[in-house]
Amino acid sequence: MTGNERWSDLAARMISGAVMVVVGLGAVAFGGDVFHLFVAAICGAMIWELVRMVSPDQPALAWQLGAGAGTAVMVAIYLPVGLALPLLFLPALVGLGRLDHNRTVFTTFSVLVVWAGFGMMTVRDELGFLWMLWLASVVVVTDVAGYFAGRFLGGPKFWPRVSPKKTWSGTAAGWLGAAAVGLGFAGHSGAGLQLIGVSVAVSMASQMGDIAESAVKRKMHVKDSSALIPGHGGLLDRFDGMLGASVFFLMVMPFIGLPAELP
């Protein structure tokens, strides 16, 4: 790969990334209904992309399942958790019964998408702006550090058959970047130095989400989940790391004991 090829997508990625950061930060800052609607819309769009990848000859079903998933997440966050749980599995089961192809792939990944959306809403609602900002920062820094370190340093590939551009240098750089984010938030949040380890674990979970989405694309023989975002592909391509990070953090949040802030 030549130098020009290595950085050919940088300009588009930076412009699109800046727009997404501004829109995302605005939604996180508003919180409440605005953030819920923002996350539900993204989840619905990701399910639409997923169905288009795994069963491209069912475009109408892609719209139906996308709309259904977004609605399920939106409604679930306003219900008691016990009543919300069935809704969070319903889109996956409906797709399992109606898809013509790749049902197992859809079921697994759709559960990840829906629960990630519910996890992000829960973090913002229960822990406040600071912790949602921390979670997003860990994922973004993991991705950015991995992108630049992988292209500057190169070296052995992480899993070339599934994701030929990912390197061990970029993977490790993501962990270091996440540790730096954890250190930066540790003092301001009152969480202490344990937040460094939590941040690295969240970084690893985000990388797993990234790799999982790459594996789906490889299986489906597509380069991007869609062409919605210039330089990034689709929403699944952009938020794959957030899927793994959000679901993981939702699982471990009760055991960490992070101090909540005012919303």
Beta strands, then each sheet from edge to edge (+ up, - down):
strand 1: 157-159
strand 2: 163-167
sheet 1: 1+ 2-
end
